[in-house]
Amino acid sequence: MLLKKFLALLLLVSLTYHANAQADLQAARALIDRTIPLYSKSFLIESIAPVGGKDIFEVESRNNKIVLRGSSGVAISSALYYYLTNYAHCQITWNGTNLKLPAKLPSVNKKIHKASPYTYRYYLNYCTFNYTMSWWDWARWEKEIDWMALHGINMPLAITGEEYTWYLVYKEMGFSDKELEGFFTGPAYFSWFWMGNMDGWGGPLPLTWMKSHFELQKKILQRQRSLGMKPVLPAFTGHVPAAFKNKFPNAKLKATNWTNGFADTYILDSEDPMFAAIGKKFLQRQTELLGTDHLYSADTFNENEPPSDDPEFLGKLSARVYDGMYQADTSAIWVMQGWLFYSDRKFWKAPQTEALLKAVPNDKMIILDLATEIEPVWKRTDAFYGKPWIWNMLHNFGGNTNLFGRMDVVAKEPAAALQDPKSGKMIGIGLTMEGIEQNPVLYELMTNNTWQTESIDLNTWLPQFVRNRYGNMNQYALKAWDILRKTVYTVPKDKYVRDGAESIIQARPTLDSLTRWARTTLNYDAKDLLPAWDALIKAAPTCKNSDGFNYDLVDVTRQVLANYALPLQRKFVAAYQQKDLVTFKRESANFLALIDDMDKLLATRKDFMLGPWVADARRWGTTAQEKALYEMNAKDLITLWGDAKNPLHEYACRQWSGLLSDFYKPRWQQFFVVAENSLNQKRPIDFIQFDKEISQWEWKWVNQRKDYAIKPIGNATEIAIKMHKKYRLAIK
């Protein structure tokens, strides 16, 4: 009898494996067809069993075909990308793609075998869903999921459309649409709604949005799962509508405030019996609608401190949060963003952190060390006290536009942590940036760690990256990238720099050189970047037909000009302080001309344009009212962030064509008028009054209806060369 049961189980496992393998093959074949349709028939794909639950792939030649063999759809896709980058010298990034394959595909002389040391390769941050993905449709998501698979991602955060499931749950609990109207935020603010930081801002959210994005989520999950990914779905954190206190007057609620200019939100106490009941109800409904891979994201204290720092209290609270998941799914694994341990270290000392984590079984929780490249929290928490954890690169905050990164850290530290006997249960690596579609080199580099246990040698990797990107090994391009590596992509150990600097252009007009969010402090000396600009200009005749080169040339030119804005600003500030009106007018005119030139430069690349962001937002609207709401959300997030008095203004600022000419420039022009009047009238600028007036102008701009160019204008290389001729001698 036992033998029969064992054989039956073996048969079931075998049938399941073959069914999954067949699905992986179909999904991988479809990805190949989308990626290189003209060459698709030159590739054979085969399935291979994983080793120890971890992905492997192989690449070899057979009968004039390239064989891609992998343990999942992701592994096969990674095999394809390995071949494309290492043999065909191609590259696929958000900002420039080179898929110019040779007519005769290069053969693989010796079989390549790669095994990932990481069970999980995590992707996305709650904030990415708004700072970059707010307006994505299925076509854009399909491209991103392909990018994930090609780059080895198998554990993506998947929270699109979450609001519709919550809408259904709360309707079942008896809440009316009117009671929920002030709960759901507008589409650009879901990240902070999901994390319990705010209610209602940017709304009310139309039901049409909820339904359309629920359907979008079903497509996203189906595609991700077909490739063998295990999406992380949301769970209940205690955040409930304000109307909850009226409908359930005996419920134990705590009002909390994010302190960023928004109203209180309400958190249901985990001791309240309704906490587990709602958590169970939500997960059951979500599973019924979307299925599950048993991975759930829940961040109970995102930038909000618990009511007590008593370790016993925190342990019990953590246990109850997990219990809410367990009641709905006994296989539930809690995936926690470890941001709180980084951002609020004064509260989360060792006793508090250990109590929070140890209350959940080790095999039922995974910690994301969210910004490991900035500060490896695992090193001061005894590797999260025995919990499985993932090494992540955060890199970008707010979706800002700047050249920045810790290239050496990303190349060395994941492997160093993997090999460190003190790293405990490090089971993965990941990308947790707040915004994407920038600095593609950092993301190519980080994902290159997926298939190796040793650190990456940048001396060989970076020239290969340049060759794949530009289609050749141009000496000037290589020189430029060597300089970029040593300047923008290096953070000296004696400097604490969280992320890249912005330009003074993006600051609310000021006589200061530093502002809270439009920070101008560089991690390098601005003059040291100039030789990289010179070298790229010299590389232009050879590399100008490369999409990636055109992006990089615009990006480096943009960065040089963005940096140059600060010395220009200091000139008109000095003139103002010296009460030299003639010089002030001349230097302020030069500053405005720089903004115009940057706008013209950035208009040559869709990557740097406001128009698509606004147009994509409006496209989701089904009525004029909805279109206006979404346009307001799109423009508000990247400028004021909230209302006219919001302290987060400029947090998500961008250097985009259209935004420079229609927002930053007019704002500075108004400041210059005020400054000139103060000089003429021999009285100081009333900055309190100016801020009040300019914030009202900003709010009006956010709410006005306007179209911007959605297609690039001009030749990127030609305009970059003109900018170089105009400014290079002046910039020192």
Secondary structure, 3 states (H helix, E strand, C coil): CHHHHHHHHHHHHHHHHHHHHHHHHHHHHHHHHHHCCCCHHHEEEEECCCECCECEEEEEEECCEEEEEECCHHHHHHHHHHHHHHCCCCEEECCEEECCCCCCCCCCCCCEEEECCCCEEEECCCCHHHHCCCCCCHHHHHHHHHHHHHCCCCEEECCCCHHHHHHHHHHHCCCCHHHHCCCCCCHHHHHHHHCCCCCCCCCCCCHHHHHHHHHHHHHHHHHHHHCCCCCEEECCCCEECCCHHHHCCCCCEEEECCCCCCCCEEEECCCCHHHHHHHHHHHHHHHHHHCCCCEEECCCCCCCCCCCCCHHHHHHHHHHHHHHHHHHCCCCEEEEECHHHHHCCCCCCHHHHHHHHHCCCHHHEEEEECCCCCCCHHHHCHHHHCCCEEEEECCCCCCCCCCCCCHHHHHHHHHHHHHCCCCCCEEEEEECCCCCCCCHHHHHHHHHHHHCCCCCCHHHHHHHHHHHHHCCCCHHHHHHHHHHHHCCCCCCCCCCCCCCCCCHHHCCCCCCCCCCCCCCCCCCCHHHHHHHHHHHHHHHHHHCCCHHHHHHHHHHHHHHHHHHHHHHHHHHHHHHHCCCHHHHHHHHHHHHHHHHHHHHHHCCCHHHEHHHHHHHHHHCCCCHHHHHHHHHHHHHHCCCCCCCCCCCCCCCCCCCECHHHHHHHHHHHHHHHHHHHHHHHCCCCCHHHHHHHHHHHHHHHHHCCCCCCCCCCCCHHHHHHHHHHHHCCCCC
